[in-house]
């Protein structure tokens, strides 16, 4: 049950960060780079919770 809660919290934080990045007044290329970095960090975090790493 704790793993599910951790995954849910991670997912919600990633959605919040992506929303906040979308609100930043920077150009589209920089937003795309930040989005990719956030998504990669999310995937690595989820893999850690699933005991792949």
CORUR-V714762 format. One line per field, one symbol per residue. ss: DSSP state (@ for helix, = for strand, . for the rest). phi: phi as a letter, one per 30 degrees, with the letter a starting at -180 (. if undefined). A space follows every 10 residues. Layout:
ss=???
phi=???
This chain:
ss=.@@@@@@@@@ @@@@@@@@@@ @@@....@@@ @@@@@@@@@@ @@@@@@@@@. ...
phi=.ddddddddd dddddddddd dddddbdddd dddddddddd dddddddddd idc
